Structures are given as C-alpha cells and as structure tokens.
Amino acid sequence: MSKAVEMAQIARKKGKDFDCADWLHKANELPLRDFKQEVERCLTGQDTEPRELIYFKVFKSQILVIEQALETASMMLGSDKSRGYMLEMICTDFLAGANVEGDPEALLLSLNRIFCLLPDPQKQEFLDEFQVAISATHRQTPPAAT
C-alpha cells in the first residue's frame, strides 16, 4: 500500500479529529515501513514491530525443558504474552547472567528490558536503591589528583 492509502485509513477512523498536517509530515519524513508502523499504532492503539518467523530443530528430549521454561516465564510475566516474548525474556535473563564480563552493550540491553517489565512501584524502588548505590560508590572513590 502507498502512504496515501495508509493515511486515508487514519482519516476515516479519526474523522474531524484527523490532524492532516501531522500525518503529511510523517508521510514525508518516514520511510514506508516506519510510516506503516505509525499507522498501525494509531489504528490499533498498540505498538507493532516487524515480525519474522524463526524455527530450528530440537531433540525430543529437549522439548520438555523448553516447554517448562516457556511455562515458567508465562507464569512470571503473564499468560497474555506471546511465546516469542517469553523466549526473548528467557534469553534476556540468560544474557544478563552470562555477560557479566562480556559485552556491556548486551548486558545494558538485557537490564533495560527487565527493568521495563517491573511494575511502577518496583521500578521506583529499584531507582531509589540504584541512587543509594551510586552515592555509596562516589563516597568510596578518592578524589582525582590535580
């Protein structure tokens, strides 16, 4: 579909509330794929991102462990999430533990994803504890010689 067709869908949905200037700007500035994501977000109210089907072979003996890990993740994160999301969180958890001395960017990404899963009160608690840890680190660090 062209950007004009995509924009027409928004105009039909929004009616008199359609912000033509804003959508024309987005149409001019964004690549088609990104523009379609914006349209989808507007129409459904949900963030969407491109999807890709991946598959790989596993031994029958591995299926039970994989299913148990997905089920455990489902119980912890909520059963309304997709199996792909569950797999991502299992991998994120693994990377967070495995990359202590590895790639700091991968560790940072893992920590960010896990932080986003926390309910707001726990996010604030984490931030408060993090601030205390930062303050303690600064007190222990000797001043630089000048």
ZILIN-V171572 format. One record per residue. RES is the residue in one letter. PHI is phi in radians with two decimals (999 if undefined). PSI is psi in whole degrees, 0 to 359 (999 if undefined). BURIAL is I if it has 16 or more other C-alpha atoms within 10 Angstrom, else O. Layout:
RES/PHI/PSI/BURIAL
RES/PHI/PSI/BURIAL
This chain:
M/999/149/O
S/-1.45/167/O
K/-1.11/327/I
A/-1.12/318/O
V/-1.14/318/O
E/-1.06/316/I
M/-1.15/325/I
A/-1.08/325/O
Q/-1.08/318/O
I/-1.15/316/I
A/-1.05/318/I
R/-1.11/319/O
K/-1.22/315/O
K/-1.41/332/O
G/1.08/234/O
K/-1.19/342/O
D/-1.49/2/O
F/-1.18/124/O
D/-1.65/89/O
C/-1.04/315/O
A/-1.09/317/O
D/-1.09/315/O
W/-1.25/327/I
L/-1.13/320/O
H/-1.08/313/O
K/-1.07/319/I
A/-1.09/322/I
N/-1.30/325/O
E/-1.57/325/O
L/-1.61/144/O
P/-1.11/158/O
L/-0.94/315/I
R/-1.06/315/O
D/-1.17/322/O
F/-1.10/317/I
K/-1.07/323/I
Q/-1.13/320/I
E/-1.08/317/I
V/-1.10/314/I
E/-1.06/318/I
R/-1.08/319/O
C/-1.19/318/O
L/-1.27/322/O
T/-1.78/341/O
G/1.37/8/O
Q/-2.12/147/O
D/-1.28/135/O
T/-2.15/154/O
E/-2.47/158/O
P/-1.00/145/O
R/-2.05/153/O
E/-2.47/137/O
L/-1.51/123/O
I/-2.07/149/O
Y/-2.63/155/O
F/-2.72/158/O
K/-1.46/143/O
V/-2.29/155/O
F/-1.30/150/O
K/-0.99/327/O
S/-1.18/342/O
Q/-1.56/341/O
I/-1.05/318/O
L/-1.06/315/O
V/-1.12/317/O
I/-1.11/314/O
E/-1.11/321/O
Q/-1.13/320/O
A/-1.13/317/O
L/-1.14/320/I
E/-1.16/318/I
T/-1.11/316/O
A/-1.08/321/I
S/-1.10/319/I
M/-1.17/324/O
M/-1.37/323/O
L/-1.78/345/O
G/1.95/133/O
S/-1.30/354/O
D/-1.41/354/O
K/-1.48/155/O
S/-1.34/161/O
R/-1.14/328/O
G/-1.10/320/O
Y/-1.13/318/O
M/-1.05/316/I
L/-1.10/319/I
E/-1.05/318/O
M/-1.21/324/I
I/-1.09/315/I
C/-1.14/321/O
T/-1.07/316/I
D/-1.08/317/I
F/-1.08/313/O
L/-1.09/322/I
A/-1.09/323/I
G/-1.43/327/O
A/-1.50/343/O
N/-1.86/27/O
V/-1.00/320/O
E/-1.98/13/O
G/-1.67/225/O
D/-1.30/112/O
P/-1.13/332/O
E/-1.17/320/O
A/-1.15/320/I
L/-1.11/316/I
L/-1.08/317/O
L/-1.07/316/O
S/-1.09/314/I
L/-1.10/320/O
N/-1.08/314/O
R/-1.10/319/O
I/-1.17/317/O
F/-1.01/319/O
C/-1.13/338/O
L/-1.36/339/O
L/-1.20/143/O
P/-1.14/157/O
D/-0.92/316/O
P/-1.08/321/O
Q/-1.26/328/O
K/-1.07/314/O
Q/-1.13/319/O
E/-1.06/316/O
F/-1.06/313/O
L/-1.09/321/O
D/-1.11/314/O
E/-1.16/324/O
F/-1.11/318/O
Q/-1.10/321/O
V/-1.11/317/O
A/-1.12/320/O
I/-1.11/316/O
S/-1.08/319/O
A/-1.14/322/O
T/-1.12/318/O
H/-1.16/326/O
R/-1.22/329/O
Q/-1.46/339/O
T/-1.39/121/O
P/-1.18/149/O
P/-1.11/147/O
A/-1.21/141/O
A/-1.28/138/O
T/-1.99/999/O
